[in-house]
Amino acid sequence: MANEPQQTVTAEQLMALRTGPDALRAISEALQVKKMGPADHIRTKHEIKSFVESGTINSAKEIIQLAQRRIVAVGQREANRISVSGGMRP
């Protein structure tokens, strides 16, 4: 599916990005936050901000799993919308 994550980010990579300059942007790009729907995008950004301030390896793993699920959910919603409408645009 086109909306599935193309590359997998590890918790260790997130921990390294967390200490770097512009950590929020770097982590957001690594997790492909822009592929999510608007509400998930905002929710994930808040989670990343919290992680940058005081994150652990376990919270990094959780953020990765949530981000991957949210990206897949967007693809599934889009596929369902297309199948319901018969593939035709309204």
C-alpha positions as protocol buffer text, in pm:
chain_id: "A"
residue {
  index: 1
  type: MET
  ca { x: 0 y: 0 z: 0 }
}
residue {
  index: 2
  type: ALA
  ca { x: 130 y: 348 z: -79 }
}
residue {
  index: 3
  type: ASN
  ca { x: 76 y: 482 z: 273 }
}
residue {
  index: 4
  type: GLU
  ca { x: 271 y: 212 z: 454 }
}
residue {
  index: 5
  type: PRO
  ca { x: 597 y: 321 z: 614 }
}
residue {
  index: 6
  type: GLN
  ca { x: 883 y: 277 z: 367 }
}
residue {
  index: 7
  type: GLN
  ca { x: 1158 y: 249 z: 623 }
}
residue {
  index: 8
  type: THR
  ca { x: 1160 y: 135 z: 981 }
}
residue {
  index: 9
  type: VAL
  ca { x: 1306 y: 365 z: 1242 }
}
residue {
  index: 10
  type: THR
  ca { x: 1452 y: 205 z: 1553 }
}
residue {
  index: 11
  type: ALA
  ca { x: 1410 y: 322 z: 1909 }
}
residue {
  index: 12
  type: GLU
  ca { x: 1786 y: 372 z: 1929 }
}
residue {
  index: 13
  type: GLN
  ca { x: 1773 y: 607 z: 1630 }
}
residue {
  index: 14
  type: LEU
  ca { x: 1497 y: 809 z: 1794 }
}
residue {
  index: 15
  type: MET
  ca { x: 1701 y: 832 z: 2114 }
}
residue {
  index: 16
  type: ALA
  ca { x: 1994 y: 969 z: 1910 }
}
residue {
  index: 17
  type: LEU
  ca { x: 1771 y: 1217 z: 1723 }
}
residue {
  index: 18
  type: ARG
  ca { x: 1623 y: 1330 z: 2053 }
}
residue {
  index: 19
  type: THR
  ca { x: 1950 y: 1491 z: 2159 }
}
residue {
  index: 20
  type: GLY
  ca { x: 2024 y: 1655 z: 1826 }
}
residue {
  index: 21
  type: PRO
  ca { x: 1939 y: 2004 z: 1705 }
}
residue {
  index: 22
  type: ASP
  ca { x: 1581 y: 2050 z: 1585 }
}
residue {
  index: 23
  type: ALA
  ca { x: 1487 y: 1712 z: 1732 }
}
residue {
  index: 24
  type: LEU
  ca { x: 1110 y: 1757 z: 1687 }
}
residue {
  index: 25
  type: ARG
  ca { x: 1143 y: 1810 z: 1311 }
}
residue {
  index: 26
  type: ALA
  ca { x: 1399 y: 1533 z: 1266 }
}
residue {
  index: 27
  type: ILE
  ca { x: 1190 y: 1275 z: 1453 }
}
residue {
  index: 28
  type: SER
  ca { x: 872 y: 1385 z: 1276 }
}
residue {
  index: 29
  type: GLU
  ca { x: 1037 y: 1331 z: 938 }
}
residue {
  index: 30
  type: ALA
  ca { x: 1179 y: 994 z: 1044 }
}
residue {
  index: 31
  type: LEU
  ca { x: 832 y: 878 z: 1152 }
}
residue {
  index: 32
  type: GLN
  ca { x: 670 y: 1016 z: 834 }
}
residue {
  index: 33
  type: VAL
  ca { x: 417 y: 1218 z: 1031 }
}
residue {
  index: 34
  type: LYS
  ca { x: 304 y: 1407 z: 719 }
}
residue {
  index: 35
  type: LYS
  ca { x: 146 y: 1088 z: 582 }
}
residue {
  index: 36
  type: MET
  ca { x: -103 y: 1080 z: 871 }
}
residue {
  index: 37
  type: GLY
  ca { x: -442 y: 1241 z: 888 }
}
residue {
  index: 38
  type: PRO
  ca { x: -468 y: 1585 z: 1053 }
}
residue {
  index: 39
  type: ALA
  ca { x: -574 y: 1465 z: 1400 }
}
residue {
  index: 40
  type: ASP
  ca { x: -315 y: 1187 z: 1410 }
}
residue {
  index: 41
  type: HIS
  ca { x: -50 y: 1428 z: 1282 }
}
residue {
  index: 42
  type: ILE
  ca { x: -115 y: 1669 z: 1571 }
}
residue {
  index: 43
  type: ARG
  ca { x: -145 y: 1389 z: 1828 }
}
residue {
  index: 44
  type: THR
  ca { x: 184 y: 1236 z: 1717 }
}
residue {
  index: 45
  type: LYS
  ca { x: 361 y: 1574 z: 1720 }
}
residue {
  index: 46
  type: HIS
  ca { x: 254 y: 1622 z: 2084 }
}
residue {
  index: 47
  type: GLU
  ca { x: 380 y: 1274 z: 2170 }
}
residue {
  index: 48
  type: ILE
  ca { x: 712 y: 1347 z: 2000 }
}
residue {
  index: 49
  type: LYS
  ca { x: 747 y: 1677 z: 2185 }
}
residue {
  index: 50
  type: SER
  ca { x: 690 y: 1499 z: 2515 }
}
residue {
  index: 51
  type: PHE
  ca { x: 941 y: 1231 z: 2414 }
}
residue {
  index: 52
  type: VAL
  ca { x: 1205 y: 1491 z: 2326 }
}
residue {
  index: 53
  type: GLU
  ca { x: 1165 y: 1654 z: 2667 }
}
residue {
  index: 54
  type: SER
  ca { x: 1191 y: 1338 z: 2875 }
}
residue {
  index: 55
  type: GLY
  ca { x: 1175 y: 1020 z: 2670 }
}
residue {
  index: 56
  type: THR
  ca { x: 1289 y: 668 z: 2738 }
}
residue {
  index: 57
  type: ILE
  ca { x: 1367 y: 377 z: 2510 }
}
residue {
  index: 58
  type: ASN
  ca { x: 1024 y: 228 z: 2588 }
}
residue {
  index: 59
  type: SER
  ca { x: 843 y: 548 z: 2495 }
}
residue {
  index: 60
  type: ALA
  ca { x: 1045 y: 558 z: 2171 }
}
residue {
  index: 61
  type: LYS
  ca { x: 927 y: 208 z: 2084 }
}
residue {
  index: 62
  type: GLU
  ca { x: 568 y: 304 z: 2164 }
}
residue {
  index: 63
  type: ILE
  ca { x: 582 y: 615 z: 1945 }
}
residue {
  index: 64
  type: ILE
  ca { x: 719 y: 411 z: 1654 }
}
residue {
  index: 65
  type: GLN
  ca { x: 439 y: 154 z: 1684 }
}
residue {
  index: 66
  type: LEU
  ca { x: 169 y: 421 z: 1712 }
}
residue {
  index: 67
  type: ALA
  ca { x: 304 y: 612 z: 1413 }
}
residue {
  index: 68
  type: GLN
  ca { x: 315 y: 300 z: 1197 }
}
residue {
  index: 69
  type: ARG
  ca { x: -42 y: 207 z: 1295 }
}
residue {
  index: 70
  type: ARG
  ca { x: -167 y: 558 z: 1221 }
}
residue {
  index: 71
  type: ILE
  ca { x: -7 y: 563 z: 875 }
}
residue {
  index: 72
  type: VAL
  ca { x: -156 y: 223 z: 791 }
}
residue {
  index: 73
  type: ALA
  ca { x: -497 y: 337 z: 920 }
}
residue {
  index: 74
  type: VAL
  ca { x: -493 y: 632 z: 679 }
}
residue {
  index: 75
  type: GLY
  ca { x: -431 y: 392 z: 390 }
}
residue {
  index: 76
  type: GLN
  ca { x: -712 y: 163 z: 503 }
}
residue {
  index: 77
  type: ARG
  ca { x: -956 y: 453 z: 537 }
}
residue {
  index: 78
  type: GLU
  ca { x: -864 y: 572 z: 188 }
}
residue {
  index: 79
  type: ALA
  ca { x: -906 y: 221 z: 45 }
}
residue {
  index: 80
  type: ASN
  ca { x: -1246 y: 187 z: 213 }
}
residue {
  index: 81
  type: ARG
  ca { x: -1356 y: 526 z: 82 }
}
residue {
  index: 82
  type: ILE
  ca { x: -1260 y: 429 z: -272 }
}
residue {
  index: 83
  type: SER
  ca { x: -1431 y: 89 z: -253 }
}
residue {
  index: 84
  type: VAL
  ca { x: -1752 y: 238 z: -114 }
}
residue {
  index: 85
  type: SER
  ca { x: -1766 y: 503 z: -384 }
}
residue {
  index: 86
  type: GLY
  ca { x: -1687 y: 249 z: -652 }
}
residue {
  index: 87
  type: GLY
  ca { x: -1360 y: 419 z: -734 }
}
residue {
  index: 88
  type: MET
  ca { x: -1539 y: 716 z: -882 }
}
residue {
  index: 89
  type: ARG
  ca { x: -1487 y: 1068 z: -765 }
}
residue {
  index: 90
  type: PRO
  ca { x: -1794 y: 1250 z: -632 }
}
